[in-house]
């Protein structure tokens, strides 16, 4: 057994197997929160040689996880994530100058949550509130 002294009057013994098991459990716990390892595949190119459509697949399952589409100038046109083959999470759409155009939220392939639209100067012009694919409310600015 290893001996660990905490103070002059108290001595505690730490069993090496318990220390090893604790370390192993911590390692497994932290590894479970890492993003899946993704395989990036360029699916289509623009005529000028710039990437047009890029898809990301989970290396373990082969599932589509993310999509990126680019303008011919190389700026991002939109990006979003998938879960179980359907749009899920935040999707962002951009103007060709790179400024944000729309932010939409999806759950199981349907719009869910707040969707915001912006003009090319970045000013919010509209908000829509969605619940499982049905528009609940719309605000224009």
N, C-alpha and C positions, 0 to 999 in steps of 0.2 A: 504494500500500500504506500501511496505517496503521502507525505505529511505536509500540511499547510498550516503555518502559524498565523493566527489572526491577531493575537495580542500576547503579551508575556505570560498571562495566566491561563489562556485557553488554547488548546491545540486540537485541531480537527483533522480527521483522516478522510481522504477522498479516495474512493475505490477506483482504480484505473479503468475497469470495465464500465462503470457508471459514467465516467468522464468521456470515454469513447462513444458510448451510446448517446449521451446528451449532445455531443458534437455532431454525430451522424444525424440525429433528429433535427437539429438546427439547420444543417446543410440541406436536407430534404425539404424542410419548411420553406426556406428562402428560395430554393430552386423552383418550387411550385408557383411562385409569383412572377417568374420570368415570362416574357412574351414568347409565343411559339416561334420556332425557327422557321423563317419564311424563304421560299424560293422565288426570286424575282425573274419574271419572264416578259420580255418585250414582245408583244403580240403583233404590233403594226408600227410602221415607220411612215413619216411624212415624205413627200417627194424630195424635200431638201435634205434628207438624212437625219432629221431630228426624230426622236422617239414620239410616237403618237399615243399608243395604248400600252400600258404596263400593268400586268396583273401579278399579284403575290399569292402564292399557294403555301399552305402549311406543309412542311417537309414530311411530317409523320403521316398525316391523313390524306394529303392531296387536295384538301378543301380550299376553295377560293376564299381568301381572307380580306383582300384589299384591291382596289382599282385606282389607277391614276391615268388621266387623259390630259395630253399636252397640246397646246397651240403650236402651229408651225414655227413660231419664234422661240419655242422652248419653255415658255411660261406654262404653269399648271392651269388647266381648264377646269378640272374637277378632280376630287378625290373622295373616297368613301370606303367603308368597311362592310364586310359581310359576316353573317353568322348563319350556319346551316343553309347556305346557298341563297340567302335573302339579305337585302340591305338591312343593316343594323348599326346603330350608332350615329355619329355625326357625319354628314356629307357636306362638303364645302365646294362651291362653284365660284369661279373667278372670271373677271374681265380679261381680255388679252393683254392689258397693261399691267396685270398682276394684282389689281385691287380686288377685294372680296365683293362678290355679287350676291350670293345667297348662302345661307347656312340652314340646313334642314336636318332634322333628327328622325331616325327610323327605328322601328321595333318590329322584328319579324316581317320585314318587307313592306310595312305600312308607315306612313308618316305619323309620328307620335311626339308630341311636345311642341316646342316653339320653332317656327320657321321665320327667319329674318331676311329681308331683301334690302340691298343697298344700291345707291347710284355709284357712278364711276369715281366720284369724289369721296366716297366712303360714308356718306350720310344715309342713315336708315330711312327707307321709304315705306316699308310695310312690314307688319308682323302678322303671322297667322298662327293660330293655336289649334293643334290637331290631337285627336284621341283615337288611336287604333285605325287610322286611315280616313277618319271623318273630320272635316273642318268644323271647329266649334265657334271660332271667332276670328275676325280680321280687323286689324287696325292699320289705317293709312296715315302717314306723316307728311 
